Amino acid sequence: MTTLTTSRLWQPLGLGAVSLKNRLVLSPMTRRRAAADGTPTPLMAEYYAQRSGFGLVVTEGVYPSQEGRGYPNQPGLVDDAHEHGWAAVTDAVHANGTPIFAQLMHAGRVANLEVTGTETALAPSAIPFEDHHGRHSAHSTTAATSQDISRLIEAHVEAARRARRAGFDGVELHSANGYLLQQFLAPSTNHRTDEYGGSPHRRARFVIDVAEAVADEIGADRVGIRVSPGANIQGALEPDEQDVSATYAALFRGLRQRPLAYVSMIHPVAGSAVVQDIRRTSGSLMIVNTGFSAVTDRHTAAALVDAGHADAVAVGRAAIANPDLPRRWQTDRPETVPDQTTFYAGGATGYTDYLTDNAPDGGIEVDQPHHQ
């Protein structure tokens, strides 16, 4: 009988061009600790190094162009200062033998104009941001022209090029959670009538073009993609199950000629038909995360891998308060509860000041973060 300590979760995994020491992946999570100009800080290097017990570290969303910046103190990859700042982060993570990918995230219509300095947000269609909670932006949204689309693709390529120079082992394309790439996929945010809109096949084209261009630049085995089909987040609504299936089938059929290193899937039911169909169609390894409303705990993570529903599991919130989470899970140690008030607060509090579990074997030490 498989137990938590004997789970396949702790076995190594070849993932494209990199090798993972275990099958836990640090999920990309916005933490907003970069400098005001988007340059990564020494504090960020410390944060990611603390979590290098994961098999793979994926950074928070990094903007590939200034117009795609979503949040204050979000890190970027658009200039030499950003590149040099990230080099310190990748060095710190590599010192512990762990690969690290940069998640490239263009916010599209969710961009924050107060930090982008632009007059309008660029999106598939001129549809202002409004989510299902009624939250909306007051700024204008502009539909991307064909020239804009070429520029957006090149921005992702250039960011990937910078990522490799900064020491990243690869990049993850953020095509989930209502940001630019998913805005092209979702019929609610893509009303285009050209080759990038309309049918599922045409709505998938932009994401395919971005992924292929990035793969051509750094190698498909160093590129992952994150998707959240049917999640209906930040107004990127995909309510029709048949359309969802057709859209994501078109996306991953289009990428089949150049299979990516992995697909990172946000979905509450990893064994569902939509998830497993994407897994088969993509020809890539599958990393799963159960999403915002269902926190992935240790037993769920082990069960997903042991049941064959996923090759690896991405873990988010639990890793915030438990930098040594893989060791805690494997040895069945208790977890610290994260303080949500510090998620985006800036500084070390609630970021790098969570303690590790240093209890000797056979003992239990329940720790608390310094700020509590």
KOLZAKOL-972834 format. One record per residue (C-alpha): y, z, x; chain; residue in one letter; residue number from 1. Coordinates in Angstrom, 1 decimal, padded with zeros to 4 digits. Example, Ala and Ser with C-alpha at 12.3 -4.5 7.8 and 13.67 -1.06 7.14 Angstrom:
% KOLZAKOL-972834
((-004.5, 007.8, 012.3), "A", "a", 1)
((-001.1, 007.1, 013.7), "A", "s", 2)
% end
This chain:
% KOLZAKOL-972834
((000.0, 000.0, 000.0), "A", "m", 1)
((003.4, -001.0, 001.3), "A", "t", 2)
((005.9, 001.9, 001.7), "A", "t", 3)
((009.5, 001.9, 002.6), "A", "l", 4)
((008.8, 002.6, 006.2), "A", "t", 5)
((006.1, -000.2, 006.4), "A", "t", 6)
((008.1, -002.7, 004.5), "A", "s", 7)
((008.6, -006.2, 005.8), "A", "r", 8)
((012.3, -005.3, 005.6), "A", "l", 9)
((012.0, -004.0, 009.2), "A", "w", 10)
((010.3, -007.1, 010.6), "A", "q", 11)
((012.2, -009.6, 012.7), "A", "p", 12)
((013.4, -012.9, 011.2), "A", "l", 13)
((014.5, -016.2, 012.7), "A", "g", 14)
((017.6, -017.3, 010.8), "A", "l", 15)
((018.7, -020.7, 012.0), "A", "g", 16)
((019.9, -020.4, 015.5), "A", "a", 17)
((019.8, -016.6, 015.6), "A", "v", 18)
((017.1, -014.0, 015.6), "A", "s", 19)
((017.4, -010.8, 013.5), "A", "l", 20)
((015.8, -007.5, 014.5), "A", "k", 21)
((015.5, -006.5, 010.9), "A", "n", 22)
((016.1, -008.2, 007.5), "A", "r", 23)
((019.1, -006.2, 006.4), "A", "l", 24)
((022.4, -008.0, 006.5), "A", "v", 25)
((025.8, -006.4, 006.5), "A", "l", 26)
((027.4, -008.0, 003.4), "A", "s", 27)
((031.0, -009.4, 003.8), "A", "p", 28)
((033.4, -006.9, 002.4), "A", "m", 29)
((037.2, -007.0, 002.3), "A", "t", 30)
((038.6, -004.0, 004.1), "A", "r", 31)
((042.2, -005.1, 005.0), "A", "r", 32)
((042.5, -003.5, 008.5), "A", "r", 33)
((043.9, -006.6, 010.4), "A", "a", 34)
((047.4, -006.6, 011.6), "A", "a", 35)
((050.1, -008.0, 009.3), "A", "a", 36)
((049.8, -011.4, 010.9), "A", "d", 37)
((046.1, -011.5, 010.4), "A", "g", 38)
((045.1, -010.7, 013.9), "A", "t", 39)
((041.9, -008.5, 014.2), "A", "p", 40)
((042.5, -005.1, 015.6), "A", "t", 41)
((040.5, -002.8, 018.0), "A", "p", 42)
((039.8, -000.7, 015.0), "A", "l", 43)
((037.9, -003.6, 013.4), "A", "m", 44)
((035.9, -004.0, 016.6), "A", "a", 45)
((034.9, -000.4, 016.3), "A", "e", 46)
((034.0, -000.7, 012.7), "A", "y", 47)
((031.7, -003.7, 013.1), "A", "y", 48)
((030.1, -002.3, 016.3), "A", "a", 49)
((029.2, 000.9, 014.3), "A", "q", 50)
((027.3, -001.3, 011.9), "A", "r", 51)
((025.4, -003.4, 014.4), "A", "s", 52)
((022.1, -001.8, 013.5), "A", "g", 53)
((021.9, -004.4, 010.8), "A", "f", 54)
((019.9, -007.5, 011.6), "A", "g", 55)
((023.0, -009.7, 011.0), "A", "l", 56)
((026.6, -008.7, 010.6), "A", "v", 57)
((028.8, -010.9, 008.4), "A", "v", 58)
((032.5, -010.3, 008.5), "A", "t", 59)
((034.9, -009.8, 005.6), "A", "e", 60)
((036.4, -013.0, 004.3), "A", "g", 61)
((038.5, -014.7, 006.9), "A", "v", 62)
((041.2, -017.2, 005.8), "A", "y", 63)
((040.8, -020.6, 007.4), "A", "p", 64)
((044.4, -021.7, 006.6), "A", "s", 65)
((047.6, -019.7, 005.9), "A", "q", 66)
((047.8, -021.1, 002.4), "A", "e", 67)
((044.3, -019.7, 001.6), "A", "g", 68)
((045.2, -016.1, 002.4), "A", "r", 69)
((044.2, -013.8, -000.4), "A", "g", 70)
((045.3, -010.3, 000.6), "A", "y", 71)
((047.7, -008.4, 002.9), "A", "p", 72)
((046.1, -007.4, 006.2), "A", "n", 73)
((043.2, -009.9, 005.7), "A", "q", 74)
((042.1, -011.3, 009.0), "A", "p", 75)
((042.5, -015.0, 009.8), "A", "g", 76)
((041.1, -017.7, 012.1), "A", "l", 77)
((044.0, -020.0, 012.4), "A", "v", 78)
((045.7, -019.4, 015.8), "A", "d", 79)
((045.0, -018.2, 019.3), "A", "d", 80)
((045.9, -014.6, 018.6), "A", "a", 81)
((043.3, -014.5, 015.8), "A", "h", 82)
((040.7, -016.1, 018.0), "A", "e", 83)
((041.3, -013.6, 020.8), "A", "h", 84)
((041.2, -010.7, 018.4), "A", "g", 85)
((037.9, -011.7, 017.1), "A", "w", 86)
((036.5, -012.1, 020.6), "A", "a", 87)
((036.8, -008.4, 021.0), "A", "a", 88)
((034.9, -007.9, 017.7), "A", "v", 89)
((032.0, -010.3, 018.6), "A", "t", 90)
((031.7, -008.7, 022.1), "A", "d", 91)
((031.4, -005.3, 020.6), "A", "a", 92)
((028.7, -006.4, 018.1), "A", "v", 93)
((026.8, -008.5, 020.7), "A", "h", 94)
((026.7, -005.5, 023.1), "A", "a", 95)
((024.1, -004.0, 020.7), "A", "n", 96)
((022.1, -007.2, 020.5), "A", "g", 97)
((023.2, -008.2, 017.0), "A", "t", 98)
((024.3, -011.6, 015.9), "A", "p", 99)
((027.6, -011.9, 013.9), "A", "i", 100)
((028.8, -014.6, 011.5), "A", "f", 101)
((032.4, -015.1, 010.3), "A", "a", 102)
((032.8, -015.6, 006.6), "A", "q", 103)
((035.3, -018.3, 005.9), "A", "l", 104)
((037.2, -017.6, 002.7), "A", "m", 105)
((039.9, -019.7, 001.2), "A", "h", 106)
((041.3, -018.0, -001.8), "A", "a", 107)
((042.5, -021.1, -003.6), "A", "g", 108)
((044.4, -020.2, -006.8), "A", "r", 109)
((043.8, -016.5, -006.1), "A", "v", 110)
((046.0, -016.7, -002.9), "A", "a", 111)
((048.7, -014.1, -002.5), "A", "n", 112)
((052.0, -016.0, -002.1), "A", "l", 113)
((053.7, -012.9, -000.8), "A", "e", 114)
((051.5, -013.2, 002.3), "A", "v", 115)
((051.0, -016.9, 002.5), "A", "t", 116)
((054.7, -017.7, 002.5), "A", "g", 117)
((054.0, -020.8, 000.4), "A", "t", 118)
((055.6, -021.7, -002.9), "A", "e", 119)
((052.4, -022.5, -004.8), "A", "t", 120)
((048.7, -021.8, -004.7), "A", "a", 121)
((046.4, -024.8, -003.9), "A", "l", 122)
((043.4, -025.2, -006.2), "A", "a", 123)
((041.1, -027.9, -007.7), "A", "p", 124)
((043.4, -028.1, -010.8), "A", "s", 125)
((046.8, -026.7, -011.8), "A", "a", 126)
((045.3, -023.8, -013.7), "A", "i", 127)
((046.9, -020.4, -012.9), "A", "p", 128)
((044.6, -017.6, -012.1), "A", "f", 129)
((043.5, -015.4, -015.0), "A", "e", 130)
((040.3, -013.4, -015.1), "A", "d", 131)
((038.2, -012.1, -018.0), "A", "h", 132)
((040.1, -008.8, -017.9), "A", "h", 133)
((043.4, -010.6, -018.7), "A", "g", 134)
((044.8, -010.2, -015.2), "A", "r", 135)
((046.8, -013.2, -014.1), "A", "h", 136)
((049.1, -014.4, -011.5), "A", "s", 137)
((052.7, -015.2, -012.1), "A", "a", 138)
((053.0, -017.9, -009.5), "A", "h", 139)
((052.4, -021.6, -009.9), "A", "s", 140)
((049.2, -023.4, -009.0), "A", "t", 141)
((049.0, -027.0, -007.7), "A", "t", 142)
((046.1, -029.4, -007.9), "A", "a", 143)
((045.0, -030.5, -004.5), "A", "a", 144)
((045.7, -034.2, -003.7), "A", "t", 145)
((043.2, -036.3, -001.8), "A", "s", 146)
((045.3, -035.6, 001.3), "A", "q", 147)
((045.1, -031.9, 000.6), "A", "d", 148)
((041.4, -032.1, 000.2), "A", "i", 149)
((041.0, -033.8, 003.6), "A", "s", 150)
((043.3, -031.1, 005.1), "A", "r", 151)
((041.2, -028.3, 003.5), "A", "l", 152)
((038.0, -029.7, 004.9), "A", "i", 153)
((039.6, -029.9, 008.4), "A", "e", 154)
((040.9, -026.4, 008.1), "A", "a", 155)
((037.3, -025.1, 007.6), "A", "h", 156)
((036.1, -027.2, 010.5), "A", "v", 157)
((038.9, -025.9, 012.8), "A", "e", 158)
((038.2, -022.3, 011.8), "A", "a", 159)
((034.5, -022.8, 012.5), "A", "a", 160)
((035.4, -024.3, 015.9), "A", "r", 161)
((037.6, -021.3, 016.6), "A", "r", 162)
((034.9, -018.9, 015.4), "A", "a", 163)
((032.5, -020.3, 018.0), "A", "r", 164)
((035.1, -020.0, 020.7), "A", "r", 165)
((035.6, -016.4, 019.7), "A", "a", 166)
((031.9, -015.7, 020.2), "A", "g", 167)
((030.7, -015.8, 016.6), "A", "f", 168)
((027.1, -017.0, 016.3), "A", "d", 169)
((027.9, -019.0, 013.1), "A", "g", 170)
((030.0, -019.0, 009.9), "A", "v", 171)
((029.3, -018.3, 006.3), "A", "e", 172)
((031.1, -020.4, 003.7), "A", "l", 173)
((032.4, -018.3, 000.8), "A", "h", 174)
((031.5, -020.4, -002.3), "A", "s", 175)
((031.3, -017.3, -004.6), "A", "a", 176)
((033.3, -014.7, -006.5), "A", "n", 177)
((035.9, -017.2, -007.8), "A", "g", 178)
((037.5, -018.3, -004.5), "A", "y", 179)
((038.3, -021.9, -003.6), "A", "l", 180)
((034.9, -023.4, -003.1), "A", "l", 181)
((033.5, -021.9, -006.3), "A", "q", 182)
((036.7, -023.0, -008.1), "A", "q", 183)
((035.6, -026.6, -007.5), "A", "f", 184)
((032.1, -025.8, -008.8), "A", "l", 185)
((033.2, -024.1, -012.0), "A", "a", 186)
((034.1, -026.2, -015.1), "A", "p", 187)
((036.7, -023.6, -016.1), "A", "s", 188)
((038.7, -024.1, -012.9), "A", "t", 189)
((038.0, -027.7, -012.1), "A", "n", 190)
((039.4, -030.2, -014.6), "A", "h", 191)
((039.7, -033.0, -012.2), "A", "r", 192)
((038.9, -036.6, -013.3), "A", "t", 193)
((038.4, -038.1, -009.8), "A", "d", 194)
((035.3, -037.9, -007.5), "A", "e", 195)
((035.7, -034.2, -007.2), "A", "y", 196)
((035.6, -033.3, -010.8), "A", "g", 197)
((033.8, -033.8, -014.2), "A", "g", 198)
((030.1, -033.9, -013.8), "A", "s", 199)
((028.1, -031.3, -012.0), "A", "p", 200)
((027.5, -033.8, -009.2), "A", "h", 201)
((031.2, -034.5, -008.7), "A", "r", 202)
((032.2, -030.8, -009.0), "A", "r", 203)
((029.7, -030.0, -006.2), "A", "a", 204)
((031.0, -032.7, -003.9), "A", "r", 205)
((033.9, -030.8, -002.3), "A", "f", 206)
((031.6, -027.9, -001.3), "A", "v", 207)
((029.1, -030.4, 000.1), "A", "i", 208)
((031.8, -032.2, 002.1), "A", "d", 209)
((033.1, -028.9, 003.6), "A", "v", 210)
((029.6, -027.7, 004.5), "A", "a", 211)
((028.6, -031.0, 006.0), "A", "e", 212)
((031.8, -031.2, 008.1), "A", "a", 213)
((031.3, -027.7, 009.4), "A", "v", 214)
((027.7, -028.3, 010.1), "A", "a", 215)
((028.6, -031.5, 012.0), "A", "d", 216)
((031.0, -029.4, 014.1), "A", "e", 217)
((028.9, -026.4, 015.0), "A", "i", 218)
((025.3, -027.2, 013.9), "A", "g", 219)
((023.7, -026.7, 010.5), "A", "a", 220)
((021.6, -023.9, 012.0), "A", "d", 221)
((024.8, -021.9, 012.5), "A", "r", 222)
((026.1, -022.3, 008.9), "A", "v", 223)
((025.3, -020.2, 005.9), "A", "g", 224)
((026.8, -020.4, 002.4), "A", "i", 225)
((027.3, -017.6, -000.2), "A", "r", 226)
((027.1, -018.4, -003.9), "A", "v", 227)
((027.2, -016.5, -007.2), "A", "s", 228)
((026.0, -018.8, -009.9), "A", "p", 229)
((027.0, -017.7, -013.4), "A", "g", 230)
((028.7, -014.5, -012.1), "A", "a", 231)
((032.0, -015.3, -014.0), "A", "n", 232)
((034.2, -013.5, -011.5), "A", "i", 233)
((038.0, -014.0, -011.1), "A", "q", 234)
((038.1, -016.6, -013.9), "A", "g", 235)
((035.7, -019.0, -012.3), "A", "a", 236)
((033.6, -019.2, -015.4), "A", "l", 237)
((030.2, -020.8, -015.5), "A", "e", 238)
((028.9, -019.8, -019.0), "A", "p", 239)
((026.5, -022.6, -019.7), "A", "d", 240)
((023.1, -022.0, -018.1), "A", "e", 241)
((022.2, -025.7, -018.1), "A", "q", 242)
((025.4, -026.6, -016.4), "A", "d", 243)
((024.9, -023.9, -013.9), "A", "v", 244)
((021.4, -025.2, -013.1), "A", "s", 245)
((022.7, -028.7, -012.8), "A", "a", 246)
((025.7, -027.9, -010.7), "A", "t", 247)
((023.8, -025.8, -008.1), "A", "y", 248)
((020.9, -028.2, -008.1), "A", "a", 249)
((023.4, -031.0, -007.2), "A", "a", 250)
((025.0, -028.8, -004.6), "A", "l", 251)
((021.8, -028.0, -002.8), "A", "f", 252)
((020.2, -031.4, -003.2), "A", "r", 253)
((023.3, -032.7, -001.6), "A", "g", 254)
((022.8, -030.3, 001.4), "A", "l", 255)
((019.1, -031.0, 001.7), "A", "r", 256)
((019.6, -033.6, 004.3), "A", "q", 257)
((021.3, -031.0, 006.5), "A", "r", 258)
((019.6, -027.7, 005.5), "A", "p", 259)
((021.8, -024.7, 006.4), "A", "l", 260)
((020.6, -021.6, 008.1), "A", "a", 261)
((020.7, -019.6, 004.9), "A", "y", 262)
((021.9, -019.2, 001.4), "A", "v", 263)
((023.4, -015.8, 000.6), "A", "s", 264)
((022.9, -015.3, -003.2), "A", "m", 265)
((024.7, -012.8, -005.4), "A", "i", 266)
((022.6, -012.4, -008.5), "A", "h", 267)
((021.3, -009.4, -010.4), "A", "p", 268)
((017.8, -010.8, -010.8), "A", "v", 269)
((016.6, -012.3, -007.5), "A", "a", 270)
((013.3, -013.4, -009.0), "A", "g", 271)
((015.0, -015.4, -011.7), "A", "s", 272)
((014.5, -019.2, -012.1), "A", "a", 273)
((018.0, -020.0, -011.1), "A", "v", 274)
((017.7, -018.1, -007.8), "A", "v", 275)
((014.3, -019.3, -006.9), "A", "q", 276)
((015.1, -022.9, -007.9), "A", "d", 277)
((018.0, -022.9, -005.5), "A", "i", 278)
((015.8, -021.4, -002.8), "A", "r", 279)
((013.3, -024.2, -003.1), "A", "r", 280)
((015.9, -027.0, -003.5), "A", "t", 281)
((018.0, -025.8, -000.5), "A", "s", 282)
((015.2, -025.6, 002.0), "A", "g", 283)
((017.1, -022.7, 003.6), "A", "s", 284)
((016.2, -019.0, 004.0), "A", "l", 285)
((017.5, -016.8, 001.2), "A", "m", 286)
((019.5, -013.7, 001.6), "A", "i", 287)
((020.0, -011.8, -001.7), "A", "v", 288)
((022.4, -009.2, -003.0), "A", "n", 289)
((022.2, -007.8, -006.6), "A", "t", 290)
((025.9, -007.9, -007.1), "A", "g", 291)
((028.8, -005.7, -008.1), "A", "f", 292)
((027.3, -004.0, -011.2), "A", "s", 293)
((023.9, -003.3, -009.6), "A", "a", 294)
((024.1, -001.6, -006.2), "A", "v", 295)
((021.3, -002.6, -003.9), "A", "t", 296)
((019.5, 000.6, -002.9), "A", "d", 297)
((016.8, 001.0, -000.3), "A", "r", 298)
((013.8, 000.7, -002.6), "A", "h", 299)
((015.3, -002.5, -004.3), "A", "t", 300)
((015.9, -004.0, -000.9), "A", "a", 301)
((012.4, -003.4, 000.3), "A", "a", 302)
((010.9, -004.6, -003.0), "A", "a", 303)
((012.9, -007.9, -002.9), "A", "l", 304)
((011.5, -008.8, 000.6), "A", "v", 305)
((008.0, -007.5, 000.0), "A", "d", 306)
((007.7, -009.4, -003.3), "A", "a", 307)
((008.7, -012.6, -001.6), "A", "g", 308)
((011.9, -013.0, -003.7), "A", "h", 309)
((014.1, -013.1, -000.5), "A", "a", 310)
((013.8, -013.4, 003.2), "A", "d", 311)
((016.6, -010.8, 003.8), "A", "a", 312)
((018.9, -008.6, 001.8), "A", "v", 313)
((022.7, -008.2, 002.1), "A", "a", 314)
((024.0, -004.6, 001.6), "A", "v", 315)
((027.6, -003.8, 000.9), "A", "g", 316)
((029.0, -000.5, -000.4), "A", "r", 317)
((026.3, 001.7, 001.1), "A", "a", 318)
((027.1, 000.4, 004.5), "A", "a", 319)
((030.7, 001.5, 004.2), "A", "i", 320)
((029.9, 005.2, 004.3), "A", "a", 321)
((026.7, 004.9, 006.4), "A", "n", 322)
((027.3, 002.9, 009.6), "A", "p", 323)
((023.7, 003.6, 010.6), "A", "d", 324)
((022.3, 002.6, 007.2), "A", "l", 325)
((019.2, 000.7, 008.4), "A", "p", 326)
((018.0, 003.7, 010.4), "A", "r", 327)
((018.6, 006.0, 007.4), "A", "r", 328)
((016.7, 003.8, 005.1), "A", "w", 329)
((013.8, 003.2, 007.4), "A", "q", 330)
((013.4, 007.0, 008.1), "A", "t", 331)
((014.1, 008.0, 004.5), "A", "d", 332)
((017.3, 010.0, 005.3), "A", "r", 333)
((020.0, 010.8, 002.8), "A", "p", 334)
((023.2, 008.7, 002.4), "A", "e", 335)
((026.9, 009.6, 002.4), "A", "t", 336)
((028.8, 008.5, -000.7), "A", "v", 337)
((031.7, 006.2, 000.1), "A", "p", 338)
((035.3, 007.2, -000.9), "A", "d", 339)
((036.6, 004.3, -002.9), "A", "q", 340)
((040.2, 005.4, -002.6), "A", "t", 341)
((040.1, 004.4, 001.1), "A", "t", 342)
((038.4, 001.0, 000.8), "A", "f", 343)
((041.7, -000.9, 001.3), "A", "y", 344)
((043.9, 001.9, 002.5), "A", "a", 345)
((044.4, 000.9, 006.1), "A", "g", 346)
((043.8, 003.0, 009.2), "A", "g", 347)
((040.6, 004.8, 010.4), "A", "a", 348)
((040.3, 007.0, 007.3), "A", "t", 349)
((037.3, 005.8, 005.3), "A", "g", 350)
((036.8, 003.0, 007.8), "A", "y", 351)
((035.5, 004.2, 011.2), "A", "t", 352)
((035.4, 008.0, 010.6), "A", "d", 353)
((032.1, 008.2, 008.6), "A", "y", 354)
((029.5, 010.0, 010.7), "A", "l", 355)
((026.1, 008.9, 011.7), "A", "t", 356)
((023.0, 011.0, 010.8), "A", "d", 357)
((022.1, 012.7, 014.0), "A", "n", 358)
((019.5, 015.0, 012.6), "A", "a", 359)
((016.5, 015.4, 014.9), "A", "p", 360)
((013.2, 014.0, 013.7), "A", "d", 361)
((011.7, 016.2, 011.0), "A", "g", 362)
((015.1, 017.6, 010.1), "A", "g", 363)
((017.7, 016.6, 007.5), "A", "i", 364)
((021.4, 016.6, 008.2), "A", "e", 365)
((023.6, 015.6, 005.2), "A", "v", 366)
((026.9, 014.6, 006.7), "A", "d", 367)
((030.3, 013.9, 005.2), "A", "q", 368)
((033.1, 011.7, 006.4), "A", "p", 369)
((035.9, 013.4, 008.4), "A", "h", 370)
((038.5, 012.8, 005.7), "A", "h", 371)
((036.7, 014.8, 003.0), "A", "q", 372)
% end
